[in-house]
Amino acid sequence: MIVTVRTTTDARAKADALARGAVEARLAACAQIAGPVTSVFHWRGAIETSEEWEVVFKTTEARYQALEAHLLAAHDYETPEILATRVTRVSEGYAHWVEQETRAAEAIEPPAPEERPFFVYGTLRPGAYNHDRFLAGRIGFEADAVLHGAVLHDGPGYPYVVPAEKGQVVGTLLTPAPGAYGELFGLLDRLELPVGYERVARDVVRVRDGARVSAWVFLAAPDAPLGPVIESGDWFSRPQRPLRGAPRTP
């Protein structure tokens, strides 16, 4: 069964990132971007009007749940629009193409990773909204930590860490629960790699005892769109912007 999935976002660059991320991950065979359009909606007790771009994905019903999870993680709206419609009639050739393009991801198995904890610096940190959404039941230990020699950028839409001679980024060191490492490793790669990050091993300093710990960190890929630097290096202390949702981060 072929399914079209629609979402909207408030910038063309964000729409491009959502479209490319889903197609690169083979969660959709293609994605089409239209806009700008004017959206009028209720939000937190008021009627708001904003300019948005629409992204329409072509996928299969079997891949819908994975695409939805990807969009929820990649989107910077607190409550993004995700609407799915089953296609009742479609040409046989096109249906076959969509199924082939989305089925390819199911056969890909990531290489066995070296087990390291993960250093996270945004909405996957404890207390942020993506922590419970994606990490609940998968984390054994959490510890405050600092990544030195890096700066934190606020988007657009998605925060990114970039290596630098000076600077530091504040975050949390997450050690997976027993038996959860492989699942968590694959989940974070599927969420982050298609939307402008690359996973690398870096030493971070654990705050409680000053120990240097080798951890997986999702850094900005070379072509990632970078917004302003968050001078404090702490995503929780960044200046707040009047958006419908908070930006996500690994």
C-alpha positions in Angstrom: 0.0 0.0 0.0 1.4 3.4 -1.1 1.1 6.2 1.4 1.6 10.0 1.1 2.8 11.8 4.3 2.6 15.5 4.7 4.3 17.9 7.1 5.1 21.6 7.2 7.9 23.7 8.5 8.7 27.4 8.8 11.8 27.7 6.5 12.8 26.4 3.1 16.1 25.2 4.5 14.3 23.1 7.1 12.0 21.7 4.4 15.0 20.7 2.3 16.6 19.0 5.3 13.5 17.0 6.1 13.0 15.9 2.5 16.7 14.9 2.0 17.0 13.2 5.4 14.0 10.9 4.7 15.0 10.1 1.2 18.6 9.4 2.1 17.4 7.1 4.9 15.1 5.4 2.3 12.1 6.0 4.5 10.5 7.7 1.5 11.1 7.1 -2.2 10.8 10.8 -2.9 9.7 14.1 -1.3 8.2 17.2 -2.9 8.5 20.7 -1.4 5.9 23.4 -2.0 5.5 26.9 -0.7 5.5 29.3 0.9 1.9 28.9 2.1 0.2 30.9 4.8 -1.0 28.9 7.8 -3.5 30.1 10.3 -3.8 28.0 13.5 -4.6 27.9 17.2 -1.5 27.7 19.4 -1.4 28.1 23.2 -4.6 30.0 23.4 -4.1 32.4 20.5 -4.6 32.4 16.8 -1.3 32.5 14.9 -0.4 33.2 11.3 2.9 32.1 9.8 4.6 31.4 6.5 5.4 27.7 6.0 6.7 25.2 3.5 5.0 21.9 2.9 6.8 18.6 2.3 5.0 15.6 0.9 6.7 12.2 1.1 5.9 9.1 -1.0 6.4 5.9 1.0 4.7 2.6 1.9 2.5 1.7 4.8 5.2 -0.7 6.0 7.6 2.2 6.3 5.2 4.7 7.8 6.1 4.2 11.4 9.8 4.6 10.8 9.2 7.7 8.7 6.9 9.2 11.5 9.6 8.5 14.1 12.2 10.1 11.9 10.1 13.2 11.4 9.3 13.6 15.0 13.0 13.5 15.9 14.2 15.7 13.0 11.4 18.3 13.2 12.0 21.4 15.4 8.2 22.0 16.1 7.0 20.8 19.4 3.9 19.4 17.7 4.6 19.0 14.0 1.9 18.3 11.5 2.3 14.7 10.2 -0.7 13.5 8.1 -0.7 10.2 6.2 -3.1 9.3 3.4 -3.4 5.8 1.8 -3.3 6.0 -2.0 -6.3 3.9 -3.3 -5.2 3.9 -6.9 -1.7 4.1 -8.3 0.0 2.9 -11.5 1.7 -0.5 -11.1 5.1 0.8 -12.2 5.2 3.7 -9.8 4.0 1.5 -6.9 6.8 -0.9 -7.6 9.3 1.9 -7.7 8.3 3.3 -4.3 8.4 -0.2 -2.7 11.8 -0.9 -4.1 13.3 2.4 -3.1 12.0 2.1 0.5 12.7 -1.6 0.9 16.4 -1.2 0.3 17.0 0.3 3.8 15.6 -2.8 5.5 18.4 -5.0 4.1 21.2 -2.6 5.4 22.8 -3.7 8.6 25.2 -1.3 10.4 28.7 -2.5 11.2 29.1 -3.8 14.8 30.1 -0.7 16.8 32.7 -0.3 19.5 30.7 0.2 22.7 31.1 3.7 24.0 28.7 5.9 25.9 27.0 8.8 24.0 27.5 12.5 24.7 24.3 14.4 24.0 23.9 18.2 24.2 20.3 19.2 23.4 16.8 17.7 23.5 18.2 14.2 24.2 19.5 15.5 27.5 17.6 14.5 30.7 14.7 16.9 31.2 14.3 17.7 27.5 11.4 16.5 25.5 13.2 14.0 23.2 14.9 12.3 26.1 11.8 10.4 27.3 10.5 10.0 23.7 13.5 8.1 22.4 15.7 7.0 25.4 13.2 5.8 28.0 14.2 2.3 29.2 17.5 2.3 27.2 19.8 4.3 29.6 21.6 2.8 32.5 23.7 5.7 33.8 23.7 9.5 33.2 26.5 11.9 34.1 27.1 15.6 33.4 30.0 16.1 31.0 31.8 18.7 28.9 33.3 18.5 25.4 36.3 20.8 25.1 37.6 22.2 21.8 34.2 22.7 20.3 31.5 25.3 19.8 27.7 25.0 19.7 25.6 26.5 16.9 21.9 27.0 17.1 20.6 25.8 13.8 18.9 27.0 11.7 16.4 24.6 13.3 18.9 22.1 14.5 21.8 22.7 16.9 25.2 21.5 15.7 28.6 21.0 17.5 31.7 22.1 15.5 35.3 21.3 16.5 37.3 24.5 17.4 40.6 25.4 18.9 38.8 27.0 21.9 35.4 26.6 23.5 33.4 23.9 25.2 30.0 22.3 25.0 27.9 21.3 28.0 26.0 18.0 27.8 25.3 14.6 29.4 27.1 11.3 29.1 24.7 8.5 28.6 25.6 4.9 29.2 23.1 2.4 27.6 21.4 -0.1 29.9 22.6 -3.7 29.8 21.5 -5.2 26.5 20.3 -1.9 25.0 23.5 -0.8 23.3 22.9 -2.1 19.8 19.3 -0.9 19.7 20.3 2.6 20.9 23.3 2.8 18.5 21.1 2.0 15.5 18.3 4.4 16.6 20.6 7.4 17.1 22.3 6.8 13.7 18.9 6.6 11.9 17.8 9.8 13.6 20.9 11.9 13.2 23.0 10.9 10.2 20.4 11.8 7.5 19.9 15.3 8.8 23.4 16.8 8.8 25.4 15.0 11.5 28.3 12.6 11.6 29.1 10.3 14.5 32.7 10.5 15.8 34.5 9.3 18.9 35.7 12.1 21.1 37.0 12.4 24.7 34.7 14.3 27.0 35.4 15.2 30.7 33.0 13.8 33.3 32.1 16.6 35.7 31.8 14.6 38.9 35.4 13.3 38.9 37.2 15.0 36.0 37.8 11.7 34.2 38.3 11.7 30.4 35.8 9.3 28.8 35.8 8.3 25.1 32.2 8.8 23.8 30.2 8.9 20.6 29.4 12.5 19.7 27.2 13.7 16.7 29.1 16.6 15.2 28.0 18.8 12.3 28.7 17.3 8.9 30.7 19.5 6.5 27.6 20.7 4.6 25.5 21.3 7.7 23.8 24.8 7.8 25.2 26.6 10.8 23.3 29.3 12.7 24.7 31.6 15.4 27.0 30.4 18.1 25.6 29.7 21.5 28.4 31.4 23.5 27.7 29.6 26.8 28.0 26.2 25.0 24.9 25.1 26.9 21.8 24.6 24.8 19.6 24.9 27.9 20.8 28.5 28.4 20.4 29.7 24.8 18.3 32.8 24.1 14.7 31.7 23.5 13.1 32.3 20.1 9.3 32.7 19.5 8.9 29.4 17.6 6.1 26.9 17.7 8.5 24.3 19.0 12.0 24.0 20.5 14.9 23.0 18.2 16.1 19.4 18.6 19.7 18.3 19.0 21.5 15.0 19.6 
